[in-house]
Structure formats: structure tokens, C-alpha cells
């Protein structure tokens, strides 16, 4: 049998005509769109960092671009990667899946990578403007203000009373949390962008008057360097020291050995830093706080570490009197009781009748809150001549240049990242004031909100790609978790407790590149396209077009039937399905 | 080389020897042993084939439709509910003229759940355009598989090789497993008359107008008819190499038989014993073993029973509201054959009930002692 001459009848439908003529797009009544949205973490970040994109670029090994994405919104990634309380991680959608992304760890890694390779950022800058601005105080708020104003095309001079810039970062935060080279490096990077910092400048009312005569606007960010008085007898004796002053003496390099037991009064981060510094200098520290541990304004993680390092904590006690006796301090403590809670769950306390006791200590450190160095630094709000923004206060007298108060002077939460937020808002406000006038400030700033705000994006303000982001905040239910696997969060490597007690060495250690990539890769990249190509793979009509030389995807609406598979299978809600307009 | 292997492994060895390139299957008792060993062959390199794991029998056959369209030799195996799930695609396979070969292990359909043998699953698919071959023993399974590929690839119709659950699929028998070289002589590489080709893009299976559709169906009918002629030639060639022959039917002592028992599957083997003992007693009995069910070998059936006085068809299946399916087919084959003998229909062994020597003898005596069938179907063993 010759099978080559197969004559079995075989009629089958077969066409070599292209099906391209069949434009199935005409069947569509739902239309998929690439529609990038807002990640919850970016709205929680007071600096409005584009975190989903930062993690995406890091996971792709594009460290320079990731670092640049941070510093477009925050010039202090090395600082914030270490000491920011990272509210971003609290809102991370991945928390509902396994654990939040260690956003701060990745941020610090990127700053270190930039510094190690001495990367020079390529940042957009608006055209030069004629106005000059004076910035008073080279703390994080002042430096951030100048940095953003330079991006917007202004020239800025920063004036600082201390011999070195950094403010609280240089003279307050202990080295075990923020090493000096990190800070110096970051400030040097900012200066290289064209920010001019003059140190050792006496700052007083007369200086301010001079500045107003020579500049078109003045930003005042002198912070809260003074400890609030407790208002109790004996507060002035020599054995009672100001906590902030104590930290500053350590950072100035003075040799201090607080032998014996020291009482630290207060529940904020300063109290914790003072107590932990005392332990490192060979003393014993006891924190006295009038409320409960859970009411402390200090970051919980830091409280925990302080206790691990041997710091003791006594809750619900308030000092009422301090006396001196044979070189010791006798502290009279009033026991407190709880009388309800405020809306945030913080306890209200009252003295518990006559329950007092005396306590014998070597030293007393006050860390009961801070205030400005002088009353003239307190912003004066007057209707008609001032404009209160979320993180800054603009004062615009009829004659003369505008004043902007920012940083700790206006921020409810005193933190570096809030100072950055303040600087950003001040820079935007001044730019709008100079270009469009006072009335335009609120609407123009409103247009730069990340999600629903109050965080602002300088990239959006400057007309960058992030402008096209939908303000919808992606929630966990919108993530297609079928496309993710459980993976634990990175464990931060740390110095051993024993090592911590011996020195001011940084506690949190570096992580390797591959660990950083792995951590960044855990990110859902909520709301943004990371080119995973699920849309391309699931499209039954080959209607998703990938440009070879470009990162983005587009839809060929000639053939897209609007089945919506791409939108459903997008793991991160970077697409939207809309009804077709008829 | 003679080996003692399971019926399931006869299928697997044939698939290996046929150098099948794509296998896709979903496990179901009593078929699982077949694809289990094939998956090992694919994993350990014994076979140069892709084993596709899929989520259902529907997908298993759908995957093969795609693969076979690309011009490769393919295989799947299933049973019972699995075959039922494939139903839609069984039509597609024959309509698309794809020479896919499937092993089908006869198993009863649920409910009640039953894993034992029953032919209703495969016979219910008689109108799907698949060629169907029923096997009696392990050797016939292996040989039928090899012939199935030759036949399918010749007439461009899919072939189902059917074997009884457990009696055949799980029974170890001596089987002569040929060498690869011998099989290569009989079964050359598949040379498709049409296939998907990226160098010459085309699409298959589009919309067609009624006239073209009817011509397509006419061609399938023609190919079915032609497959009887082709099978004959293929079996001749097979005999030349392997010295084994089966035929679409096997007529055993039918020339002088007064009563002919019509059987299929493993019941035939039991019936051979019955035939010996009855013949020894002087009874003129014969057996007509039905190997090929589709296309139904009408002429051969007519010829085999032309001298008989009565025909007794034993069905391990049932078409509710009608009768045993083989009985229906035999009756249909004879209705235009004037003066044909009466056809007695017996239902036996449903859901895996044993069809014993005693039961078959009872059927013989019942047929002999009744002049004319009183009913279409007589249920045995109830």
C-alpha cells in the first residue's frame, strides 16, 4: 500500500488568510486600561516617597534609579532609612498576606549603595528664577527646604549657628542610631546640588531683620533645642541636667561618665536616647514616666531595645521635688493613677492621693519635651497675613519678604521625615507665591497630594511621570494574591546586646545586595506596573503589545474584546476595566 | 521478547514502541497504570516525549488536539466519567480529522460508584466518529495499539482501543513485546497531510456553510468506510512481520454452527472454553468475536451468520429504552438480509459482574430451547 498516494477523502476547513481583518475590538463593551494607582505606603510616608516604584526598581537591580526616585521626594534616604519610624510599613498591604516589606531597610541599602559607588544623581531642575531665599537653621527642615527650592530653580543660603550642619541629626541623635559619616555624606550630596550652607552664624532677631532686607523670603526652621521646664522645686540644682544638652555634649565629643544611677524624666525619644547613652557610658539609667509604657511617645521598638540594654522603666510616677544631699539627689515621686483615656487611647493621669516616695539617685536628666530657643521663633498666626498649611506656616506682610515657619516649629509630630515634608511644602508654597500669588498656593499644593494627602509629591509638582498616577489607594482586596507566595520579611542583622553596651557603634548592620533585592521583590508594587506581563500572557486575543525598546505595555483596541482577563490577572491593580462609552 | 505484563502495560509498551511524542492524560481508575508508567518513561528518558499534566480529561484531549494539529503522534487514556467528560472533544477530534489514538478502559458509569468493567461508557460514544476496537487479551491490546496508529494516520480518523477493566487492564499475561526495529518497520514516522506550521501560517476549524459542512461529514463517512479496507491491508502487513492476525471480526466454528454466540472483550476467552465443552457434547455452536465496532463490519457479520439458525448476542452494556448495544447493531446489520436467523439479546456482567462458563452455557441452552426471542433483552444473573 502506497501511503504517499493517500486518497482518503479529507475535507477540512483551513484558511491561510490573516484574521487581522476581523477587528474583534468592535465587540467590546468593557475597556481595559493601564491605570497606575497609589500605594498605601506612599500615602503614609510624610515625604510621599514613591515606594512601590522604589521597591520595583530595587528588585530589578536598578539601584541608581531607585535611589533617585527617593531623593526626588526626600534628600535624606540614609538618615530616614535608619531613624524614621517608617509609618509606611504600618500601611503595607503585604501585612495582611504575611509581613510588611522592610521598606526602611531597602531605603538604607539604596543610600549606602549610592554612597559606596559615589553615584551622582540626575535630577530634573526647573528653569532658574531670580528670587533668593534665606534659610535659617541647617536641620533637616531647613536643608530640605533649600534642597527643594534649588530643584525649583531658586538660589538659597542656609545659615546655621552650630559649627556643623545637621541640627538634631548632628547634635541630638546618638551615633548608635545614626553614624556621623552617613549624615555628612548625605549633607555633602545635598550641597553638591547647589545648596549653600554657612555655619557658625549667630542667629538672633537682628540677623533675621538683615535677612529680610537681603532676601525675597526667609524660611525659619530653628527647631526645638530647649528642654521644657518641669516647674518643680529643685529643678535648677547642678545635678539636674537637660537631656538634649547631655546628648549634645556627647556628640560634641566631651568625655562624660555618669557613674551610679541616673533618673531620666520623660517618655519621648529623647528620654530613651539619654537613658541608652548613659548605659553606654557605664552608668545605670532609670526612666520615670508619668503615664504608662504604652502611652510613651517614644518609638516602641526603641523602648524595647533600651530595656534589653538594661535601662529600667518606672511607669505612673511624676517628680514633684528634687533636693540635694551629700552629692546625691533625692527625688520625691508622686504616684499617678489613670483617670480615663483620650481619643487616641493615651491615658489621662491624676496624682494618686498622698502616695509619694523618695528616691535616691546620682543624676537627674530632664527629657520632658522641647521648645524653641526664643519666643520670636514661634510662628504667629494672624488671619489675613498668614496661611497655615499642614506642615508649615506662611506669613506674608504687606511690605517686605514672606516668612515661612517649618520643621518642629510647626509640625505636630517631630521627626526627620516630617521635617522633610515641611521643607517640601514650604518650597512649593514659596514657588507658587512668587509665580502665581498667594491665592494659588492652596489649590496648587492640593494638586500634588499623594492619594488623599497630606503627603505631597515634588515629582508631581514638577510635572514628572508620577502626575498620571490615579489617586485611588490600592487596598489588599484589590491585590490578586494568587500570584504571590509566602516569604518571610528580612531579619535585620544587629549587634549583639553585649556589643551594644560597650560602644556607640551603629546597632543595625548592613544587608547584602541579594538580600535587599529579595526583600524589595516581596513588594506587591501596589498600583504600579512592574512589567510582570501577566496581561500579555493571559490575553486571549494577543492584544497586549510589548514594545521591545520600551518598558511599558499598551492595548491594541482593534482586537481587544474587553474580556477583562488582563485586569483580573494583574496582580497589583495597575489596570482598570471601564465601561465603553456608547 | 515474551514478557509477563499487565494489560495496562501492554498499552504503555505499544505507546513507547510507537514513538509517541505527546501524551496528555488525567488519572482515573482503572486507566491510571497506563499513564503512570508512561509518565515514568517520559521522566527517565526512555521515551522522547512530552507528558502534559492537565486538570481534567476535557483538557487532556483538548491539549492533544492542539499537539496533533502540529503534526506529532499523540496518546491519551481514560475510562468511564473521564471519557464522558471528553465527549464534546471526541466530536471535535474526528471533525478535525486528527489521528489521535486513545486507550479506553471500560468501566461502569456512576452512580452508584463502580470501578468494574462495563462497556456502556465507550459504546455510548459510538456516534462521535471514532474508530473503536475491542480487545480480548494483552497481546491483542499491544497489537491493536500499533495497528491503531497505522489506521488512524491512514484514514485521518481517531481510534479508541478498548479493554475491559481489571479482567484485562490489571491481569498479568504473557505478551510478546516486539523490538523497536520491528515496530519501526511496521509503523513509520507520522507524515501529516496537514499541520500547523509557523512558516506557513494557517487556521483550522473555521465557520463553514451548510454545504461544505455536509461534504465534510460525507468525507468522514467515506473515511470510516474506507478504514475497513485499510485495516485489512494493515493487518495483512502486520501478519507479515509479527505472524498474528485478528480481523475486524473472528468467526470461530461458525461455518457449521447452528447457534452463534456474539461476544466482545474478555468474555470471548471464557466463551472459547464453553465452545470446547459444548462441541465435545456434539452441540453445533460457534462464536463471532466482535473486534471492530466502528466502523461496524456489516458484511462480515452477515457472512459469518449466514448458515446459523439462531444468534445469541451477549452484551456487557445496555442502552436504556432499547437493548444491548451489540445486539442492536447485529439486528441492524441483518434487517436487510432476507431470511436471517433470529437474534437473541442477553445482558450479562453489568457493572463488573462475572460472566462465567456456567452463565454462558445457560445462555446457549436458553437460546437452543426457545424457538423465537420472547423479549428484546434477557437479563442474566438478576
Interface residues (C-beta under 8 A of the other chain):
Chain A: X1 X3 X6 X8 X9 X10 X11 X12 X13 X14 X15 X16 X18 X19
Chain B: X96 X97 X154 X155 X156 X191 X193 X194 X200 X201 X202 X203 X204 X205 X206 X207 X208 X212 X215 X216 X218 X219 X222 X223 X226 X230 X233 X234 X237
